[in-house]
């Protein structure tokens, strides 16, 4: 039985015993006593406050027996109600404490994960995409409703219930070991503060932040943001693309953003000690073993080569842009990060 039903049952039981007690006294005294006096007698009997009798129970054997039965059953129900309420409070708080402690231990074991600040209208689609890409995530959100909605997307989500502008919450989310942080809070002021705090806590972390006012983009850059995204600007580009090139947009949506699809475009970095280091694209088995397409390669200077040749050597200074099933991408990334 859930908490609400148990509470309703307790309330109904107490109300019923009070009504039955009052009616019992009223009937026993043939209506000579007012119903208010009967109700008062019932309440003081059940609560054992020690007031004197307001109706003549003493000397009336039937009324005395009725009072004893009323007190016995009534006090039993009241004590049961009190114990149930106490158990609900203690169990609820204890369960919550244990759950938070277990979650915190799980977060402490993470490394190279992503922190998402904000589970609102922007944060939840971000969460869905990160989960679809099978990336480890920790959410920081102060609004319980947003947390509940985020848990509907990812039931096993690790989260910190608190304000992301508090450095302690960033630390609890494992920012010192995180690979990146996405700041998706609606207010630029808070996003700017979190950006600065994140950069101070982890100088090497990648920071992507939301921005509403384009005028303050330089401040975000100076605060340490690697990338600043304006939903309004991106939305405008999307609307223009929908108007000018609808077929291309529809193709990309169906290929990369379908609810059931696992096809994604991702980047692949090669560790110097990876078994892939020094091999060519053809020798790596990207296509033959993992059915992955290499769309481009970005060198250390930032130059991008589209559709690189199969004989291009894979080294740690080049980032490859690949496309394929997200599960195969994850396998290849695990191999590339070995060592």
C-alpha positions as CSV (number, residue, x, y, z in Angstrom):
1,X,0.0,0.0,0.0
2,X,1.5,3.4,-1.0
3,X,1.9,6.3,1.4
4,X,-1.2,8.2,0.2
5,X,-3.5,5.2,0.7
6,X,-2.0,4.6,4.2
7,X,-2.6,8.2,5.2
8,X,-6.2,8.2,3.9
9,X,-6.8,4.9,5.8
10,X,-5.5,6.4,9.0
11,X,-7.6,9.6,8.7
12,X,-10.7,7.6,7.8
13,X,-10.2,5.2,10.8
14,X,-9.8,8.0,13.3
15,X,-12.8,9.9,11.9
16,X,-14.9,6.8,12.0
17,X,-14.1,6.0,15.7
18,X,-14.9,9.5,16.7
19,X,-18.3,9.4,14.9
20,X,-19.1,6.0,16.3
21,X,-18.2,7.0,19.8
22,X,-20.3,10.2,19.6
23,X,-23.3,8.3,18.2
24,X,-22.8,5.6,20.8
25,X,-23.0,8.1,23.8
26,X,-25.9,9.9,22.1
27,X,-27.9,6.6,21.8
28,X,-27.0,5.3,25.2
29,X,-28.4,8.4,26.9
30,X,-31.5,8.4,24.6
31,X,-30.7,11.8,23.2
32,X,-30.9,13.5,26.6
33,X,-27.3,14.7,26.2
34,X,-26.4,17.1,23.3
35,X,-24.4,15.7,20.4
36,X,-21.7,18.2,21.1
37,X,-21.3,16.9,24.7
38,X,-21.2,13.3,23.3
39,X,-18.5,14.4,20.8
40,X,-16.5,16.2,23.5
41,X,-16.7,13.1,25.7
42,X,-15.5,10.9,22.9
43,X,-12.5,13.2,22.1
44,X,-11.3,13.6,25.7
45,X,-11.7,9.9,26.3
46,X,-9.6,9.0,23.2
47,X,-6.9,11.6,23.9
48,X,-6.9,10.8,27.6
49,X,-6.5,14.5,28.5
50,X,-7.9,14.0,32.0
51,X,-10.9,16.3,31.9
52,X,-13.9,15.4,34.1
53,X,-16.9,13.7,32.7
54,X,-19.2,16.0,30.8
55,X,-21.9,13.3,30.8
56,X,-22.8,10.9,33.6
57,X,-20.8,7.8,32.7
58,X,-19.9,6.8,36.2
59,X,-22.7,4.7,37.7
60,X,-24.0,3.6,34.3
61,X,-22.5,0.1,33.7
62,X,-23.4,0.1,30.0
63,X,-21.8,3.5,29.4
64,X,-18.7,2.5,31.4
65,X,-18.3,-0.7,29.3
66,X,-18.8,1.3,26.1
67,X,-16.2,3.9,27.2
68,X,-13.7,1.2,28.0
69,X,-14.2,-0.4,24.6
70,X,-14.0,3.0,22.9
71,X,-10.8,3.9,24.6
72,X,-9.2,0.5,23.9
73,X,-10.0,0.5,20.2
74,X,-9.7,4.2,19.7
75,X,-6.3,4.4,21.4
76,X,-5.2,1.4,19.3
77,X,-6.1,3.2,16.1
78,X,-4.5,6.5,17.2
79,X,-1.3,4.8,18.2
80,X,-1.2,2.8,15.0
81,X,-1.7,6.1,13.1
82,X,1.2,7.8,15.0
83,X,3.5,4.8,14.5
84,X,2.6,4.6,10.8
85,X,3.3,8.4,10.3
86,X,6.6,8.1,12.1
87,X,7.6,5.1,10.0
88,X,6.7,6.9,6.8
89,X,8.8,9.9,7.8
90,X,11.8,7.8,9.0
91,X,11.7,5.3,6.2
92,X,11.3,8.1,3.6
93,X,14.2,10.1,4.9
94,X,16.4,7.1,5.5
95,X,15.7,5.8,2.0
96,X,16.5,9.2,0.5
97,X,19.7,9.4,2.5
98,X,20.8,5.9,1.5
99,X,19.9,6.6,-2.2
100,X,21.9,9.8,-2.2
101,X,24.9,8.2,-0.5
102,X,24.8,5.3,-3.0
103,X,24.5,7.8,-5.9
104,X,27.4,9.9,-4.6
105,X,29.7,6.8,-4.4
106,X,28.8,6.0,-8.0
107,X,29.6,9.5,-9.1
108,X,33.0,9.4,-7.3
109,X,33.9,6.3,-9.4
110,X,33.4,8.2,-12.6
111,X,36.1,9.7,-14.8
112,X,36.0,11.3,-18.2
113,X,32.3,11.8,-17.8
114,X,30.1,14.8,-18.7
115,X,28.4,17.1,-16.3
116,X,25.1,18.7,-17.4
117,X,24.0,21.8,-15.5
118,X,20.3,22.3,-15.9
119,X,17.6,19.8,-16.7
120,X,15.1,22.3,-18.1
121,X,13.8,22.7,-21.7
122,X,17.3,22.8,-23.1
123,X,18.9,20.4,-20.7
124,X,16.5,17.5,-21.3
125,X,17.1,17.2,-25.1
126,X,20.8,17.4,-24.3
127,X,20.4,14.6,-21.7
128,X,18.6,12.5,-24.3
129,X,21.3,12.9,-26.9
130,X,24.1,12.2,-24.4
131,X,22.3,9.1,-23.2
132,X,21.7,7.9,-26.8
133,X,25.4,8.3,-27.4
134,X,26.1,6.1,-24.3
135,X,28.1,8.8,-22.5
136,X,28.4,8.9,-18.7
137,X,26.4,11.8,-17.3
138,X,25.9,13.6,-14.0
139,X,23.1,16.1,-13.9
140,X,23.1,19.1,-11.5
141,X,19.6,20.5,-11.1
142,X,17.9,22.3,-8.2
143,X,14.2,21.9,-9.4
144,X,12.8,18.5,-8.3
145,X,10.3,18.6,-11.1
146,X,13.0,18.9,-13.7
147,X,14.9,16.0,-12.1
148,X,11.8,13.8,-12.2
149,X,11.3,14.6,-15.9
150,X,15.0,13.9,-16.6
151,X,14.6,10.5,-14.8
152,X,11.9,9.6,-17.2
153,X,14.4,10.0,-20.0
154,X,17.2,8.1,-18.2
155,X,15.9,6.2,-15.1
156,X,19.5,5.3,-14.0
157,X,20.6,8.9,-14.2
158,X,23.1,10.1,-11.6
159,X,22.3,13.6,-10.4
160,X,23.1,16.2,-7.8
161,X,20.0,18.0,-6.4
162,X,21.3,21.5,-5.9
163,X,22.4,24.8,-7.4
164,X,25.1,24.5,-10.1
165,X,26.5,27.9,-9.1
166,X,27.7,26.3,-5.8
167,X,31.2,25.1,-6.3
168,X,30.6,22.2,-3.8
169,X,28.0,20.8,-6.1
170,X,30.4,20.9,-9.1
171,X,33.0,19.1,-7.0
172,X,30.4,16.5,-5.9
173,X,29.6,16.0,-9.5
174,X,33.2,15.1,-10.1
175,X,34.3,18.1,-12.1
176,X,38.0,17.5,-11.4
177,X,37.8,14.1,-13.3
178,X,35.2,15.1,-15.9
179,X,35.9,15.3,-19.6
180,X,33.4,18.1,-20.2
181,X,30.6,20.3,-18.7
182,X,27.5,21.5,-20.5
183,X,25.9,24.6,-19.0
184,X,22.3,24.9,-20.0
185,X,20.7,27.2,-17.4
186,X,18.3,29.8,-18.8
187,X,20.2,32.8,-17.3
188,X,23.4,34.1,-18.8
189,X,24.6,35.5,-15.4
190,X,24.5,32.0,-13.8
191,X,26.0,30.4,-16.9
192,X,28.9,32.9,-16.9
193,X,29.6,32.3,-13.2
194,X,29.5,28.5,-13.6
195,X,31.8,28.7,-16.6
196,X,34.4,30.7,-14.6
197,X,34.1,28.3,-11.6
198,X,34.4,25.2,-13.8
199,X,37.5,26.5,-15.5
200,X,39.1,27.3,-12.1
201,X,38.3,23.9,-10.7
202,X,39.5,22.0,-13.8
203,X,41.8,23.9,-16.2
204,X,41.7,21.2,-18.9
205,X,37.9,20.5,-18.9
206,X,35.9,21.2,-22.1
207,X,33.2,23.8,-21.4
208,X,30.2,24.3,-23.6
209,X,27.7,26.9,-22.4
210,X,24.4,28.3,-23.4
211,X,24.1,32.0,-24.2
212,X,21.0,34.2,-24.7
213,X,22.6,37.6,-25.3
214,X,25.2,37.5,-28.1
215,X,26.8,40.7,-26.8
216,X,28.4,38.9,-23.9
217,X,30.0,36.1,-25.8
218,X,33.5,37.6,-25.3
219,X,32.9,37.4,-21.6
220,X,32.1,33.7,-21.8
221,X,35.3,33.2,-23.8
222,X,37.4,35.1,-21.3
223,X,35.8,33.1,-18.5
224,X,37.0,29.9,-20.0
225,X,34.2,28.6,-22.3
226,X,35.5,26.5,-25.2
227,X,32.2,26.8,-27.1
228,X,29.3,29.2,-26.7
229,X,25.9,28.2,-28.2
230,X,22.9,30.5,-28.8
231,X,19.7,28.5,-29.0
232,X,18.1,31.4,-30.8
233,X,20.8,31.6,-33.4
234,X,20.8,27.8,-34.0
235,X,17.0,27.9,-34.2
236,X,17.1,30.6,-36.8
237,X,19.6,28.6,-38.9
238,X,17.4,25.5,-38.6
239,X,14.3,27.5,-39.7
240,X,16.2,28.9,-42.7
241,X,17.4,25.4,-43.6
242,X,13.9,24.0,-43.3
243,X,12.8,26.7,-45.9
244,X,15.7,26.5,-48.3
245,X,16.8,22.8,-48.2
246,X,14.0,20.8,-46.5
247,X,14.9,17.5,-48.1
248,X,18.5,17.7,-46.8
249,X,17.3,18.6,-43.3
250,X,14.8,15.7,-43.3
251,X,17.5,13.3,-44.5
252,X,19.8,14.3,-41.6
253,X,17.0,14.2,-39.1
254,X,15.9,10.7,-40.1
255,X,19.5,9.4,-40.3
256,X,20.9,11.0,-37.1
257,X,18.0,12.0,-34.9
258,X,15.3,9.3,-35.2
259,X,14.0,8.1,-31.9
260,X,14.9,4.4,-32.5
261,X,18.0,4.9,-34.7
262,X,21.6,4.5,-33.4
263,X,23.4,6.2,-36.3
264,X,25.6,9.1,-35.2
265,X,28.5,11.2,-36.3
266,X,31.3,11.3,-33.8
267,X,35.0,12.1,-33.4
268,X,37.8,9.6,-32.9
269,X,41.1,10.5,-31.2
270,X,44.0,8.1,-31.1
271,X,46.0,7.6,-28.0
272,X,49.8,7.4,-28.7
273,X,49.9,3.9,-27.2
274,X,46.8,2.7,-28.9
275,X,47.1,-0.4,-31.2
276,X,45.7,1.9,-33.9
277,X,48.5,4.4,-33.7
278,X,50.7,4.3,-36.8
279,X,48.2,2.3,-38.9
280,X,46.4,3.5,-41.9
281,X,42.7,4.0,-42.1
282,X,42.4,0.9,-44.2
283,X,44.5,-1.2,-41.8
284,X,42.6,0.0,-38.7
285,X,39.5,-1.9,-39.7
286,X,37.2,1.1,-39.3
287,X,35.2,0.0,-42.4
288,X,35.8,-3.7,-42.6
289,X,35.4,-4.6,-38.9
290,X,33.2,-1.8,-37.5
291,X,31.3,-0.6,-40.6
292,X,32.3,3.0,-39.8
293,X,32.7,5.8,-42.4
294,X,35.5,8.3,-42.1
295,X,34.1,11.6,-43.1
296,X,37.0,13.9,-42.3
297,X,40.3,14.4,-40.5
298,X,41.3,17.4,-38.5
299,X,45.1,17.9,-37.9
300,X,46.9,19.7,-35.1
301,X,46.7,23.0,-36.9
302,X,43.0,22.8,-37.3
303,X,43.0,22.0,-41.0
304,X,40.2,19.6,-42.1
305,X,40.5,17.1,-44.8
306,X,37.2,15.8,-46.1
307,X,37.0,12.1,-47.1
308,X,40.6,11.3,-46.2
309,X,42.3,8.6,-48.3
310,X,42.5,5.0,-47.0
311,X,46.3,5.1,-46.8
312,X,46.3,8.1,-44.4
313,X,48.2,7.3,-41.2
314,X,46.3,7.5,-37.9
315,X,48.2,9.4,-35.2
316,X,47.4,11.1,-31.9
317,X,47.6,14.6,-33.5
318,X,44.7,14.0,-35.8
319,X,41.1,13.8,-34.9
320,X,38.9,11.7,-37.2
321,X,35.3,12.4,-37.9
322,X,33.4,9.1,-38.2
323,X,29.9,8.0,-38.8
324,X,28.2,4.7,-37.9
325,X,26.3,2.8,-35.3
326,X,26.8,4.3,-31.9
327,X,27.7,0.9,-30.4
328,X,30.5,0.3,-33.0
329,X,31.7,3.9,-32.4
330,X,32.0,3.2,-28.7
331,X,34.0,0.0,-29.3
332,X,36.4,1.8,-31.6
333,X,36.8,4.7,-29.2
334,X,37.6,2.2,-26.4
335,X,40.3,0.7,-28.7
336,X,41.7,4.1,-29.7
337,X,42.0,5.2,-26.0
338,X,43.9,2.1,-24.9
339,X,47.2,3.1,-23.2
